[in-house]
Amino acid sequence: MEEKKFWICANLAGLGSARVKKLLGAYGSIDKIFQIGLSELQKAGVPQNTARKIEQWQRLPWKEEIELCRKEDVRIITMEDTEYPVLLKEIYDPPYMLYVKGNIPRTDKMLAVVGTRNPSLYGIRMAEKLAMELAYYGFVIVSGLARGIDTAAHRGALKAKGPTVGVLGSGFNNFYPLENLKISEDIKKIGAVITEFNFSARPESVHFPIRNRIVSGMSKGVLVIEAGQKSGALITASWAAEQGREVFALPGQVDNVFSKGVNRLLKEGAMLVENIQDILDAFNLEMKKIPCMTEQKEVVLSENERKIMEITSQKNIHVEEIIALTGLSPTEISNSLFSLVMKGLLVELPGKIYVKK
């Protein structure tokens, strides 16, 4: 890990991706960037404050960052490593390093599935269904681990036992949103949770558009499911178009505010998706499902899960009501609800509201 110290220092100093790419072209290696002095850095266009941090790199908390990596089982991969995502390296300003929990699948068969944080029941079901079917056909699902459509997409891939990659807009010490910490643990077992931000980076609003370029950049295309006129999903779609990736959109109801952005994408030339065959056709792919993935297994419920299913109906029910009616602790409820959602028996709506599937 110590051999990565200059990459870590560049990140801690705030050196941008495009700037690092340019400096590497001029000086050949990351360690040489830290040998060229303040005036030379400024001549190369590095802001004064950043240049001073680079000049005084030993004062940066890089040792603490390495220790956190060891403690949290986080690996750092850089553009020089073979593990670095193939497609991501092709974009204009790829992150020069990534903090990784788990393992990024070494394939270019990745597809981003993104959308609103406040989806309808239809949006959640379709995101989960399409992500699950795409995973059956060998796609790695990439998304931003946000509430709503992102979560449903990751969940769909996991149901198919397919790898998925979650991209954070913050550092691992400031995981956001906290409610998705549990699903992130499942993701890293067969896929990866990644970020370009150092451990202490907070989930600031400016970070998410930056994060979105990674979501689209490591994918062959982006599928947008429910998005408002100013949705972050549209930023991801914009990045995808700029990066030469395919943009797909699931049409929505015209009277749904979260269909406005998606329907606008369709007007602007995005590929309409009714089922995954539309995506397979776009990539000229003919793949057969892996038989073991399609086998239906008997669903076994714990006692707590049975209690929840007994008081849950087709109507929406809030988590607080479930706690009150079952008498279970918040922790027991949280674990059981997560399990029931993963088993496909409940759907989680925004605001911790649940409904039978």
Secondary structure, DSSP 8 states (H G I E B T S, - for coil): -GGGHHHHHHHHHT--HHHHHHHHHHHSSHHHHTTS-HHHHHHTT--HHHHHHHHTGGGSSHHHHHHHHHHHT-EEEETTSTTS-TTGGGSSS--SEEEEEE---S-S-EEEEEE-SS--HHHHHHHHHHHHHHHHTT-EEEE---TTHHHHHHHHHHHTT--EEEE-SS-GGG-SSGGGHHHHHHHHHHSEEEESS-TT----TTHHHHHHHHHHHTSSEEEEES--TT-HHHHHHHHHHHTT-EEEEE---TT-GGGHHHHHHHHTT-EE-SSHHHHHHHTT------HHHH--------HHHHHHHHH--SS-EEHHHHHHHH---HHHHHHHHHHHHHTTSEEEETTTEEEE-
